[in-house]
Amino acid sequence: MNVESLPLARLSLSMPAELVAQLDAMVTERGLPSRSQMIAELIRHELAEHGEERAGVVLAGTITLIYRTESGRVRQALAQAQQAYLEEVISSQHVFLEDDQSLEVLLVQGPSEHLRDLCDELRKIRGVQQIKLVTTTALLPPLHALLDPKDAT
């Protein structure tokens, strides 16, 4: 179902004029057609973060890492940590940056507590400088259809 076909509900908000001015400036800077679109994006972000805090909620998202690449030790430790979470790590993309740094983005999906635990394991690795989990409550479609063995023939 596409977003335009979803039923809309009207919401009236009261907030300080300075906050509205800052919101309008952000809407303009981002080239959005309305405050409503910006507010909906902000709410979606907060709902996903709220889901990260609740056990058992399955989320999809990315983990972005910046780390020092002075030796293969860091990449090996990252690979071992990811291997321990094979069910959650869908894929990864790596690129070398300037100043002996690397950027890695992991596509992940799984229970919120597993994603948090994975981030904690990655964060512990010496050389990791920044890490950020960004999630959504929308999930990836099943990667493999489970077939009844009788249907495979």
C-alpha positions in Angstrom: 0.0 0.0 0.0 1.5 3.4 -0.9 1.5 6.3 1.5 -0.8 8.5 -0.6 -3.6 5.9 -0.3 -3.5 5.7 3.5 -6.3 7.4 5.3 -5.3 10.7 6.9 -6.1 12.0 10.3 -5.8 15.7 11.2 -3.9 16.8 14.3 -3.7 20.2 15.8 -0.5 21.1 17.7 0.3 24.1 19.9 4.0 24.9 20.4 6.2 28.0 21.0 6.4 30.3 18.0 10.2 30.0 17.9 9.9 26.2 17.6 7.5 26.7 14.7 9.9 29.1 13.0 12.7 26.6 13.3 10.5 23.8 11.9 9.5 26.0 9.0 13.2 26.8 8.3 14.0 23.1 8.3 11.1 22.3 6.0 12.3 25.0 3.6 16.0 23.9 3.8 15.0 20.3 3.0 12.7 21.3 0.2 9.7 19.6 1.7 6.2 20.6 0.6 4.7 20.9 4.1 5.3 20.9 7.9 3.1 17.8 8.0 5.6 15.8 6.0 8.5 16.8 8.3 6.5 16.2 11.5 5.5 12.7 10.2 9.2 11.9 9.4 10.2 13.0 12.9 7.4 10.9 14.5 8.4 7.8 12.5 12.0 8.2 13.7 10.9 8.5 17.3 8.6 5.5 17.0 11.5 3.4 15.5 13.7 4.5 18.4 11.0 3.6 20.8 10.8 0.2 19.2 14.6 -0.2 19.8 13.9 0.1 23.5 11.2 -2.6 23.6 12.2 -6.3 23.8 10.9 -8.6 21.2 10.1 -5.9 18.6 11.5 -7.0 15.2 13.1 -4.1 13.4 15.1 -3.5 10.2 17.8 -0.9 9.8 21.4 0.0 9.4 24.4 0.1 11.7 27.0 2.6 10.6 30.5 2.3 11.9 33.6 4.5 11.5 36.8 2.9 12.6 40.6 3.0 12.4 42.1 0.6 9.9 45.7 0.7 11.2 45.8 -3.1 11.0 43.6 -6.0 9.9 42.9 -6.7 13.6 40.0 -4.3 13.7 38.4 -5.7 10.5 38.9 -9.3 11.8 37.3 -8.4 15.2 34.3 -6.7 13.4 33.9 -9.8 11.1 33.9 -12.1 14.2 31.3 -10.0 15.9 29.1 -10.0 12.8 29.4 -13.7 12.4 28.0 -14.2 15.9 24.9 -12.4 14.7 24.5 -14.1 11.3 20.7 -14.1 11.5 20.6 -10.4 12.1 23.3 -9.2 9.6 21.8 -9.2 6.1 24.8 -7.6 4.3 27.6 -5.1 4.8 29.3 -2.5 2.7 32.8 -1.2 3.4 34.8 1.7 2.0 38.2 3.2 2.9 38.2 6.8 4.0 41.0 9.3 4.3 43.3 9.4 7.3 43.5 5.6 7.8 39.7 5.3 8.6 37.0 3.1 7.2 33.3 3.4 7.0 31.1 0.2 7.2 27.4 0.0 6.9 25.5 -3.1 8.0 22.0 -3.9 6.8 20.3 -5.6 9.8 17.0 -7.1 10.8 16.0 -8.8 14.0 14.6 -8.5 17.5 15.5 -5.1 19.0 17.5 -6.6 21.8 19.7 -8.6 19.4 20.4 -5.4 17.4 21.3 -3.5 20.5 23.6 -6.4 21.7 25.3 -6.4 18.3 25.9 -2.7 18.5 27.3 -3.2 22.0 29.7 -5.9 20.8 30.9 -3.8 17.9 31.3 -0.7 20.2 33.7 -2.7 22.4 36.1 -3.3 19.6 39.2 -1.2 20.0 39.5 1.2 17.0 35.8 1.7 16.5 35.3 5.5 16.8 31.6 6.0 16.0 28.6 3.7 15.7 25.0 4.5 15.0 21.9 2.2 14.8 19.1 3.6 12.7 15.9 1.4 12.6 12.5 1.3 11.1 9.4 -0.8 12.1 8.9 -1.7 8.4 10.6 -5.0 7.7 12.4 -6.5 4.7 10.3 -9.0 2.8 11.3 -12.7 3.4 14.6 -13.4 1.7 13.7 -17.0 1.0 10.3 -18.6 0.7 10.0 -21.7 2.7 8.6 -24.4 0.5 7.0 -27.6 1.5 9.3 -30.4 0.2 6.3 -31.8 -1.6 5.9 -28.6 -3.6 9.5 -28.6 -4.8 8.9 -31.5 -7.2 
